[in-house]
């Protein structure tokens, strides 16, 4: 159950980014790009889910079955991937 994080080279706070987890692509928006996330959620008839963690928790290492904070963060993202538009807030850098 390994992961690979796919992000644009120079990710800005407004970028949407993808996480590859267990052969599933999980799309996330940063809080700064809330309007784009709302539009995507409405188009896909999905609810919005908010999450906050450290970016290092989703840095391409770990599994959803790990008994750690990283494992918990990955498990939550994986569980909500198909039901919601995920909004991610960097817990240590963004202040909204």
PyMOL CGO cylinders between C-alpha atoms (Angstrom):
from pymol import cmd
from pymol.cgo import CYLINDER

trace = [
    CYLINDER, 0.00, 0.00, 0.00, 2.68, 2.51, -0.96, 0.3, 1, 1, 1, 1, 1, 1,
    CYLINDER, 2.68, 2.51, -0.96, 2.03, 6.02, -2.19, 0.3, 1, 1, 1, 1, 1, 1,
    CYLINDER, 2.03, 6.02, -2.19, 3.56, 8.44, -4.61, 0.3, 1, 1, 1, 1, 1, 1,
    CYLINDER, 3.56, 8.44, -4.61, 2.88, 12.15, -4.33, 0.3, 1, 1, 1, 1, 1, 1,
    CYLINDER, 2.88, 12.15, -4.33, 2.39, 13.99, -7.61, 0.3, 1, 1, 1, 1, 1, 1,
    CYLINDER, 2.39, 13.99, -7.61, 2.58, 17.76, -7.41, 0.3, 1, 1, 1, 1, 1, 1,
    CYLINDER, 2.58, 17.76, -7.41, 3.48, 20.54, -9.81, 0.3, 1, 1, 1, 1, 1, 1,
    CYLINDER, 3.48, 20.54, -9.81, 7.14, 21.53, -9.67, 0.3, 1, 1, 1, 1, 1, 1,
    CYLINDER, 7.14, 21.53, -9.67, 6.57, 24.91, -8.06, 0.3, 1, 1, 1, 1, 1, 1,
    CYLINDER, 6.57, 24.91, -8.06, 3.33, 24.32, -6.16, 0.3, 1, 1, 1, 1, 1, 1,
    CYLINDER, 3.33, 24.32, -6.16, 1.72, 27.54, -5.00, 0.3, 1, 1, 1, 1, 1, 1,
    CYLINDER, 1.72, 27.54, -5.00, -0.96, 27.88, -2.34, 0.3, 1, 1, 1, 1, 1, 1,
    CYLINDER, -0.96, 27.88, -2.34, -3.63, 28.03, -5.06, 0.3, 1, 1, 1, 1, 1, 1,
    CYLINDER, -3.63, 28.03, -5.06, -2.67, 24.82, -6.83, 0.3, 1, 1, 1, 1, 1, 1,
    CYLINDER, -2.67, 24.82, -6.83, -4.73, 21.69, -7.02, 0.3, 1, 1, 1, 1, 1, 1,
    CYLINDER, -4.73, 21.69, -7.02, -2.56, 18.64, -6.48, 0.3, 1, 1, 1, 1, 1, 1,
    CYLINDER, -2.56, 18.64, -6.48, -2.82, 14.90, -6.83, 0.3, 1, 1, 1, 1, 1, 1,
    CYLINDER, -2.82, 14.90, -6.83, -1.81, 12.10, -4.52, 0.3, 1, 1, 1, 1, 1, 1,
    CYLINDER, -1.81, 12.10, -4.52, -1.38, 8.59, -5.91, 0.3, 1, 1, 1, 1, 1, 1,
    CYLINDER, -1.38, 8.59, -5.91, -2.39, 6.08, -3.24, 0.3, 1, 1, 1, 1, 1, 1,
    CYLINDER, -2.39, 6.08, -3.24, -3.02, 2.35, -3.77, 0.3, 1, 1, 1, 1, 1, 1,
    CYLINDER, -3.02, 2.35, -3.77, -3.32, 2.90, -7.52, 0.3, 1, 1, 1, 1, 1, 1,
    CYLINDER, -3.32, 2.90, -7.52, -5.99, 5.56, -6.99, 0.3, 1, 1, 1, 1, 1, 1,
    CYLINDER, -5.99, 5.56, -6.99, -5.54, 9.24, -7.78, 0.3, 1, 1, 1, 1, 1, 1,
    CYLINDER, -5.54, 9.24, -7.78, -6.75, 11.53, -5.02, 0.3, 1, 1, 1, 1, 1, 1,
    CYLINDER, -6.75, 11.53, -5.02, -7.31, 15.14, -6.08, 0.3, 1, 1, 1, 1, 1, 1,
    CYLINDER, -7.31, 15.14, -6.08, -7.01, 17.85, -3.45, 0.3, 1, 1, 1, 1, 1, 1,
    CYLINDER, -7.01, 17.85, -3.45, -7.34, 21.61, -3.49, 0.3, 1, 1, 1, 1, 1, 1,
    CYLINDER, -7.34, 21.61, -3.49, -5.64, 23.98, -1.10, 0.3, 1, 1, 1, 1, 1, 1,
    CYLINDER, -5.64, 23.98, -1.10, -7.89, 26.22, 0.99, 0.3, 1, 1, 1, 1, 1, 1,
    CYLINDER, -7.89, 26.22, 0.99, -6.76, 29.23, -1.03, 0.3, 1, 1, 1, 1, 1, 1,
    CYLINDER, -6.76, 29.23, -1.03, -8.43, 27.68, -4.09, 0.3, 1, 1, 1, 1, 1, 1,
    CYLINDER, -8.43, 27.68, -4.09, -11.79, 27.05, -2.43, 0.3, 1, 1, 1, 1, 1, 1,
    CYLINDER, -11.79, 27.05, -2.43, -13.85, 28.47, -5.30, 0.3, 1, 1, 1, 1, 1, 1,
    CYLINDER, -13.85, 28.47, -5.30, -12.38, 26.00, -7.81, 0.3, 1, 1, 1, 1, 1, 1,
    CYLINDER, -12.38, 26.00, -7.81, -13.02, 23.17, -5.36, 0.3, 1, 1, 1, 1, 1, 1,
    CYLINDER, -13.02, 23.17, -5.36, -16.64, 24.28, -4.92, 0.3, 1, 1, 1, 1, 1, 1,
    CYLINDER, -16.64, 24.28, -4.92, -17.15, 24.28, -8.68, 0.3, 1, 1, 1, 1, 1, 1,
    CYLINDER, -17.15, 24.28, -8.68, -15.58, 20.83, -9.05, 0.3, 1, 1, 1, 1, 1, 1,
    CYLINDER, -15.58, 20.83, -9.05, -17.68, 19.48, -6.18, 0.3, 1, 1, 1, 1, 1, 1,
    CYLINDER, -17.68, 19.48, -6.18, -20.89, 20.87, -7.67, 0.3, 1, 1, 1, 1, 1, 1,
    CYLINDER, -20.89, 20.87, -7.67, -20.07, 19.47, -11.11, 0.3, 1, 1, 1, 1, 1, 1,
    CYLINDER, -20.07, 19.47, -11.11, -19.37, 16.02, -9.65, 0.3, 1, 1, 1, 1, 1, 1,
    CYLINDER, -19.37, 16.02, -9.65, -22.33, 16.18, -7.22, 0.3, 1, 1, 1, 1, 1, 1,
    CYLINDER, -22.33, 16.18, -7.22, -19.96, 15.70, -4.28, 0.3, 1, 1, 1, 1, 1, 1,
    CYLINDER, -19.96, 15.70, -4.28, -19.71, 17.24, -0.85, 0.3, 1, 1, 1, 1, 1, 1,
    CYLINDER, -19.71, 17.24, -0.85, -16.64, 19.10, 0.32, 0.3, 1, 1, 1, 1, 1, 1,
    CYLINDER, -16.64, 19.10, 0.32, -14.39, 17.58, 2.99, 0.3, 1, 1, 1, 1, 1, 1,
    CYLINDER, -14.39, 17.58, 2.99, -11.83, 19.68, 4.85, 0.3, 1, 1, 1, 1, 1, 1,
    CYLINDER, -11.83, 19.68, 4.85, -8.58, 18.30, 6.16, 0.3, 1, 1, 1, 1, 1, 1,
    CYLINDER, -8.58, 18.30, 6.16, -5.59, 19.80, 7.87, 0.3, 1, 1, 1, 1, 1, 1,
    CYLINDER, -5.59, 19.80, 7.87, -2.23, 18.17, 8.30, 0.3, 1, 1, 1, 1, 1, 1,
    CYLINDER, -2.23, 18.17, 8.30, 1.42, 18.75, 7.68, 0.3, 1, 1, 1, 1, 1, 1,
    CYLINDER, 1.42, 18.75, 7.68, 2.46, 18.42, 4.06, 0.3, 1, 1, 1, 1, 1, 1,
    CYLINDER, 2.46, 18.42, 4.06, 5.21, 16.08, 5.23, 0.3, 1, 1, 1, 1, 1, 1,
    CYLINDER, 5.21, 16.08, 5.23, 2.46, 13.60, 6.20, 0.3, 1, 1, 1, 1, 1, 1,
    CYLINDER, 2.46, 13.60, 6.20, 1.63, 13.15, 2.53, 0.3, 1, 1, 1, 1, 1, 1,
    CYLINDER, 1.63, 13.15, 2.53, 5.14, 13.34, 1.10, 0.3, 1, 1, 1, 1, 1, 1,
    CYLINDER, 5.14, 13.34, 1.10, 5.23, 10.02, -0.73, 0.3, 1, 1, 1, 1, 1, 1,
    CYLINDER, 5.23, 10.02, -0.73, 6.12, 7.80, 2.23, 0.3, 1, 1, 1, 1, 1, 1,
    CYLINDER, 6.12, 7.80, 2.23, 3.91, 5.61, 4.37, 0.3, 1, 1, 1, 1, 1, 1,
    CYLINDER, 3.91, 5.61, 4.37, 0.78, 3.52, 4.04, 0.3, 1, 1, 1, 1, 1, 1,
    CYLINDER, 0.78, 3.52, 4.04, -2.85, 3.81, 5.07, 0.3, 1, 1, 1, 1, 1, 1,
    CYLINDER, -2.85, 3.81, 5.07, -2.37, 0.87, 7.42, 0.3, 1, 1, 1, 1, 1, 1,
    CYLINDER, -2.37, 0.87, 7.42, 0.49, 2.48, 9.34, 0.3, 1, 1, 1, 1, 1, 1,
    CYLINDER, 0.49, 2.48, 9.34, -0.16, 2.97, 13.05, 0.3, 1, 1, 1, 1, 1, 1,
    CYLINDER, -0.16, 2.97, 13.05, 1.05, 6.58, 12.94, 0.3, 1, 1, 1, 1, 1, 1,
    CYLINDER, 1.05, 6.58, 12.94, -0.30, 10.09, 12.36, 0.3, 1, 1, 1, 1, 1, 1,
    CYLINDER, -0.30, 10.09, 12.36, 0.84, 9.77, 8.74, 0.3, 1, 1, 1, 1, 1, 1,
    CYLINDER, 0.84, 9.77, 8.74, -1.11, 6.54, 8.36, 0.3, 1, 1, 1, 1, 1, 1,
    CYLINDER, -1.11, 6.54, 8.36, -4.21, 8.22, 9.82, 0.3, 1, 1, 1, 1, 1, 1,
    CYLINDER, -4.21, 8.22, 9.82, -3.92, 11.18, 7.44, 0.3, 1, 1, 1, 1, 1, 1,
    CYLINDER, -3.92, 11.18, 7.44, -3.46, 8.90, 4.43, 0.3, 1, 1, 1, 1, 1, 1,
    CYLINDER, -3.46, 8.90, 4.43, -6.30, 6.65, 5.50, 0.3, 1, 1, 1, 1, 1, 1,
    CYLINDER, -6.30, 6.65, 5.50, -8.69, 9.60, 5.81, 0.3, 1, 1, 1, 1, 1, 1,
    CYLINDER, -8.69, 9.60, 5.81, -7.74, 10.93, 2.37, 0.3, 1, 1, 1, 1, 1, 1,
    CYLINDER, -7.74, 10.93, 2.37, -8.16, 7.48, 0.85, 0.3, 1, 1, 1, 1, 1, 1,
    CYLINDER, -8.16, 7.48, 0.85, -11.52, 6.90, 2.54, 0.3, 1, 1, 1, 1, 1, 1,
    CYLINDER, -11.52, 6.90, 2.54, -13.03, 10.15, 1.26, 0.3, 1, 1, 1, 1, 1, 1,
    CYLINDER, -13.03, 10.15, 1.26, -11.43, 10.17, -2.20, 0.3, 1, 1, 1, 1, 1, 1,
    CYLINDER, -11.43, 10.17, -2.20, -14.48, 9.20, -4.25, 0.3, 1, 1, 1, 1, 1, 1,
    CYLINDER, -14.48, 9.20, -4.25, -17.19, 10.76, -2.11, 0.3, 1, 1, 1, 1, 1, 1,
    CYLINDER, -17.19, 10.76, -2.11, -15.94, 14.30, -1.68, 0.3, 1, 1, 1, 1, 1, 1,
    CYLINDER, -15.94, 14.30, -1.68, -13.94, 17.16, -3.09, 0.3, 1, 1, 1, 1, 1, 1,
    CYLINDER, -13.94, 17.16, -3.09, -11.02, 17.32, -0.67, 0.3, 1, 1, 1, 1, 1, 1,
    CYLINDER, -11.02, 17.32, -0.67, -9.76, 20.64, 0.65, 0.3, 1, 1, 1, 1, 1, 1,
    CYLINDER, -9.76, 20.64, 0.65, -6.31, 20.44, 2.23, 0.3, 1, 1, 1, 1, 1, 1,
    CYLINDER, -6.31, 20.44, 2.23, -4.90, 23.01, 4.61, 0.3, 1, 1, 1, 1, 1, 1,
    CYLINDER, -4.90, 23.01, 4.61, -1.23, 22.97, 5.53, 0.3, 1, 1, 1, 1, 1, 1,
    CYLINDER, -1.23, 22.97, 5.53, -1.52, 22.99, 9.30, 0.3, 1, 1, 1, 1, 1, 1,
    CYLINDER, -1.52, 22.99, 9.30, 1.81, 24.70, 9.92, 0.3, 1, 1, 1, 1, 1, 1,
    CYLINDER, 1.81, 24.70, 9.92, 1.92, 27.21, 7.06, 0.3, 1, 1, 1, 1, 1, 1,
    CYLINDER, 1.92, 27.21, 7.06, -1.61, 28.31, 6.17, 0.3, 1, 1, 1, 1, 1, 1,
    CYLINDER, -1.61, 28.31, 6.17, -3.58, 30.42, 8.59, 0.3, 1, 1, 1, 1, 1, 1,
    CYLINDER, -3.58, 30.42, 8.59, -7.19, 30.99, 7.60, 0.3, 1, 1, 1, 1, 1, 1,
]
cmd.load_cgo(trace, "trace")
